[in-house]
Amino acid sequence: MFENQQPVLVIMGISGSGKSTVAGILAGQLGWDLEEGDDLHPQENIDKMSAGHALNDEDRAPWLDTISSWIIEHTMAGVPGIITCSALKRRYRDVLREHNVIFVHLAGSKDLIGRRLATRHDHYMPTSLLDSQVATLEVPDPDERAITIDAGRAPAEEAAEIVRRLGLTPRPGSSSLGATEPGKSSVGRAAPAADAERRTE
């Protein structure tokens, strides 16, 4: 599917859709760089969400710019990668869009996501913000380079579907195209693999 350059995958979806878990599985299978979008939020955003307040477009702008920089670094270096980001609105995705970016939307019902969030106690995103995220979400349009994955299954099954639908080739360990260690960034700073119980945004 990607004749000239391997893609950068943006694993997107509302809080609790399983972005970090699926991204971690993919990074391990492919040997690609992995970045956790939650780790790139400025402290002001974390404090606001921790207090139960939804982020607005102004809050998200510097965060999206940071994620965009990570994507551009990998695009320019010809290095594939995987990054998690809620990317709820089309205009947010426009900031991240590059010729080799594929958005992978993990879509699940509100009830499913709510049950998942209720079991997590060590992340700054409270369950009370779920309604805001659902209301904000704009699913990718047909003209966007994106695929939608049912998030109601085992994460390994979801990752396998992504690999199959995008024609990716799983590789044991690392590859010359990606990180020397899966989950570590080969472009710029190190990007530790995420604890899925902790991530949401």
Buried (B, 14 or more C-beta within 10 A) or exposed (E): EEEEBBBBBBBBBBBBBBBBBBBBBBBBBBBBBBBBBBBBBEEEBBEBBEEEBBBEEEBBEBBBEBBBEBBBBBBEEEBBBBBBBBBBBEEBBEBBBBEBBBBBBBBBEEEBBBEBBEEBEEBBBBBEBBEBBBEBBEEBEEEBBBBBBEBBEEBEBBBBBBBEBBEBEEBEEBBEBBBEBBBBBBBEEEBEBBEBBBBBB
